[in-house]
Amino acid sequence: MMTIIREGNVFAPDPLGLRDILIAGRQIIDVAEPGRVQVHGSEVQVIEAKGRTIVPGLIDAHVHILGGGGEGGPATRAPEITIEDIIQSGVTTLIGCLGTDGITRHMESLLAKARALEVEGITTFIFSGSYEIPVKTLTGSVRSDLVLIEKIIGAGEIAISDHRSSQPTFDEFARLAAECRVGGMLGGKAGILHCHLGDGTRKLELLFRLLRETEIPPSQVIPTHVNRNRPLLEESVEWVRRGGTVDLTTGPDPEPESGEVGIEESFALFIKSKIPLTNITVSSDSNGSFPVFDERGRLIGLTIASQKDLLRKFRDLIASKTLKVEEAARVFSTNPAAFYKFGRKGEIKAGKDADLLVMDQDCRLTHCLALGRLMMAEGELIARGTFSPK
């Protein structure tokens, strides 16, 4: 099956104007001026995209595909994500991770779930480990996981500056970063150490010490949830200035008393600070829990993160004119593809994977293609999970 998307306004992420896109199998074959793509003698699926915007599929680099949570006991374990949720969120590639609970959820199940989602139509990768150090692995070490397990691209989410972390020493943290670096080199992968940041006063202290006291470059570590509070967000600006990359977390619009910083306000700070947008990524923390603790550390509230907030914030950033379409496409897709070394992702270009979103004038999703397969058409979901009602 071949597919032609006709006369869409393409952001690749750079704006290309009106283009036709030719897809064969899972790959983009050509991106050409309207009318120049012609196919004869083969069955062709045509998607008319006149008046619509086409961007690369979103890459969500922090998803609790098995569900997260559990801080309030077994009944507070969040549910697994479904392929329907993923496609409706405009996500075509994701990285699965464990969180606080590395006991009742484990690496074997994480790998199995990632493989299942890939069978159902999207591209998946995973991190070794959970919140704690020593890291729980599949092969005995993070280094060998990176070399031997294709889907593993780093370690995470390792918790720091958080009362739920294993309170790692600097030496333990530096040793893990080194394992990620060498394992990534040997496995031909990014080998990222993906760090959960809590509300602790130490903030990014371990990351800055890593720069001062070791030879490990800042590109080896990415802190996430840096918009958890204003002081942490401001310190993340300095991390980027030192050559690092940071990950913002979408979610419900924060309540004023929560201390969290919304995505629009976070980008406004980065732009004002003249921080390069190439060093910013955004993820959903989907199906993880958002626990609320009082001043004594007692759990007093719990909600579940939704991947749909990722697409909502993509749209809001453009609608509010905080970011242009091409900037949003870069932050939500091209940047994570480059940072995690997903060479076939994040761009609309001949030879790349056909992961594409078609949106209307209000940036609402009408079509989604993942690896060339039509997963949503005219706003109607086509993809279904193995056990979902057809």
N, C-alpha and C positions, 0 to 999 in steps of 0.2 A: 504493500500500500504506500502510495506517495501522497503528500499533502501540499497544497499551495495555500498560503494565507495572502490574500490580495489587498493591496492598497492601504495597509495599516501605517500609522505614524510610528516609526520604529525608533526606540531608544535602546542602543546596543551595548553599553549604556549611553554612549554619546549620541546626540540626536542625528539621525540619518534622513529624516523627512519621510515622505511616502515611499514605501518599498513593498515588493512582493517577496515572500520567503518560500523557498522550495525545501521540502523535507522528504527524505527517503529513509525508511526505517527509523532509527533513533537519532539520526544525524541531520543537521542543517547542511544542505548542499549548496544553496546560493541565496544571497540577499541582493536583489536587483531592483532597478527602476521599474515602476509598474508597466506591465505588458511585455516585458522582456523574457519572463519565465514561461516557457512553453513545454508541455509534455505530451507526447503522442504515443499511442500504442500501449499505454499502461492505465490501470485503474487509478483515478486521481480523486482525492477528497479535497473539496474547495471550501475555504472559510473566507467569507467576505468580511473584511475588517475596515471598510471605508468609514471615516469619521471616528475611528477608535485608535487607542494607543496600545503598542506592543512593547513589553519589557521582558527581561530575563526572569525565569521563575525564581521565587524567593528562596533563599538558603537560610534555614533556621538552625543555628549552631548550638542550641541548648534546649533539648526537648526530653522530658521524662517519659519516654515512650512506654515504659512499664507502669507509669504513675509514680508520683513522689509522695511526700508527706509521711504521716505516721507519728508525728511528734506528740499527738494526743492519744496514742495507743492504736491497736489494730484497726479499729473502726474508722480511723482518720486517714487510712491509706487511700490515696487518690487513684482513680481508675486509669486503665491503659488508654492510649490514644488510638483512634481509628483512622483508616485511610480516608474516610469521608470528611472527617474534621480537617485533615491535612490538606486535601485538595481544595476544600472550600476556603481555606486560609491562603491559597495561592502559593503554597510551599511545594517545591518539587525535589528538594534535597534537604536532608536534616542530619544532625548528629545527636544520637541518643546518649543519655547519661543516667547514672544513678545519683541519688542525693543523700539525705541524712541516713536513710535505711539501706545499709549494705548487708543486712542480716537476712531478712525475709525476701529481699530482692537481690539477685546476684548476677554475675557476669554471664553465666551460661544462658540465663533467661533473656538478658539484654541482647545478646548476640542472636538468639533465636527470634526475638521480636523484630529486630532489625532486618533479618533475612525475610521474615514474613511480609513486612511492609514493602520490601523490594520486589517480592513476587507479585504483590498487589499493584505495583506500578511506579514507585518512586525510588530515588537513590538514597541510600542510607549509609552512615558511618557511626561508630561509637567511640566513647572514651573508656579506657580502663579505670576501674576504681569507683569510689564514692566520695563522701566527705573526708574520709580518714586517711592518715598515714600511720603504719605501712599500708600500701595500696593493695587491694585484692585484685588478682590478675587471673588470666586463664592458663598461662604457661609457666608461672613462677616468678616472672619479673616483668616490669613495664617494657624494658628493653626488648626482651624476646617476644612479648605480645606485639610490639610494633613491627618486628621483623617477620613474624610467622603468621599473624592473623590479619588478613587483608583489610577487614573493616575497621580495625583499630588504628586511630590516627593521633592518639595522644592520651594523656591522663587527666581525669577530671570527674565531677567537679570537686576539686580539693578545697575544703573550707578553711579559710583563715579569717582572723579578726571577727570571730563568731563564737558564742558560748556553746554552739553545737559542734564545733570542730574538735579534732583530736589534740588541739593545742600543740602543733608540731614545733620543734626547735628549728632554728635557722639551718643548722647542719642537715637535718632531715629534709627540709624544704629544698635546699641547694642540691642535695644528692638526688632527689627526685627530678629536679629540673635537668640535671646532667643525664639521668637515665632517659628522659624524654628526648634530649638533644641527640645523644649518640644512637638511641634506638631509631629515631627519625632518619638520621643519616644512613644507617645501615639498611633501613627498610624503604628508603626513597620516599619518605613522607615528611609532613611538617613537624611531627613530634611535639605537639603543643602541650604545655602544662596549663590547663584551664582552671582558673581559681575562682571559687565562690567567695564573695566579699560580704561579710556581715556588718553589723553596726558597731563593732569594736573600735576603740579609740586608736588602735595601732594602724588601722586603715591599710595602706600599701607599704608599710615598713619593710616587710620581708622582700618585696619586689625591689625596692630601692637598695637594700643591702645586697641583693643578688648582683646588681650592677656594680656596686662599690667593691665587693669582696670576691667576686668570681669573674671568669672569662665568658660566662654565658650571656649572649646578647639579649636585649629586651624583646626581640621578635620571637623568643622561645616561650614566652609567658603571656597569657591574656587574662586580665581580671574581668569578671562579669558582675552584674548588679551594681555598677559604679554610680548609678543614679539613685541608689538607696537613700542617700541623704546628701545635703549640700556640701558639707566638708569633704566627704569622700569624692564627690564629683569634682570639686575644685582641685583636690590632690591628683585626680586622674588626668587633669590637664597637664600637670608637670610630667606625669609618666609618658604622655604622648610626646611632649617636648623632648624627652630623653630618647625618643625613637620607638616607644612602645605603642601597642594597639589596645583599645579598650572596647568593651561590649556593654551596650545599654540594654536594659530589660523593659519590654513593653508590659502592659497590664492595664487594669482599670485606671481611669484617671484618678490620681492620688487625692485623698482627702487632705485639706489644709493642715490638720493636726498630725498627719502621719509622718511628716518630715521628708517624704519621698519627693523626688523631682521628676516632673513629667518629661516626656520625650521632647516636646517642642521647646520647653525651657532649657533642657539639656543641650540641644543643638544650638539654641541661641547663645548659650555660654561658650560653646566650642567655637562658633563663628566669631563672636566678639573677641575671643582669646587668640584668634587667627590659627586655630588648630587645623591641620590638614584633614579633610573629610576622608581621605584614603586610609586613615588610621582609626576609623570608627566602624564598628559593626553593631547590629541590633538583633536580638533574639527574644524569644517569647517566654522561656521557662515553662512552656506549656505542660499541663498535667502535673506540675509540681504544686506544692501547697504554698500559700502565703499565710504563715502562722503569725499571730499577734501575741506578744508576750508583755506582761506588765513589768514594772520596775524590779520585781522580785524574781523575774524569770519564769513566771507561771503562764501557761498557755491560756489565753482568754478569748481567742477568736481564730477562725481558720476559713480560708477560701481557696479555690483552685484556680490556677492560671489557665488561660485559654489561648490557644494558638491564633484564634480569630483576631485577637488584639494586634497581632503583627501586621496583618493586612489593613486593619482599621487605622493604625498609626502611620503606615505607608501613605494612606489616603489623606489623613489629617495633616501630615507634614507638607504635602503638596497644596492642599486646600488653603492652609494658613499662610502659604508662600514662605514658610520657613526654609524649605528646600525646593529646588526645581525637580522636574520629573527625572532628569538624567542624574541628579545628585542622589535622589532617593533610590533609584535603581542601583547605583553604585554602592551605597551603604547597605542595602538590604540583600544584595546579590553578588555584585562584582568583587567587593572588598572581602567578604568571607571566602569566596572562591580562590582569591589570590592568597589570602592569609593561610588557609588550610591546604593549599596546593591541590585544589580540585581543577586540574588543567582544562577539562572539557566543559566546565560550568561557568556561569556568571556573565556570559556574553552572547550576543546574537551575531553570529559570524559563521561563515562556511567552515565546516570541520568540527564545530562544537556540538554538544548534545542539544537536541531539540526540546529544551525546557523553556516554555514560553507562556506568558500571560497576555491575554487580550482584554482590554478594559474599555469601558465607555467613557464619555466625556467627564464623568464625575469620579473616574478611577475605580469604578465598581467592576468586579470580575465578571466577564461574560464567557470566556473560554480559557481552559487550562490544558496545556500539553506537557506531558512528562515523558522524556525519552521518546518523543514522537508520537506517543499514544494520546488520543483525545480523551481527557478525563472529565471535562466539563464543557458543555456547549450551550450557548445562549442562556447562561445562568442555571442550566439544569445539570445536576450531577449525573455523570455516566458511570464513573468508577464506584465499585462496591466491594466491601470486604468479603472475605470468604464466607462468613456466617451472617452477613447482613441480609435483610429482606430484599429481594430483587424487585 
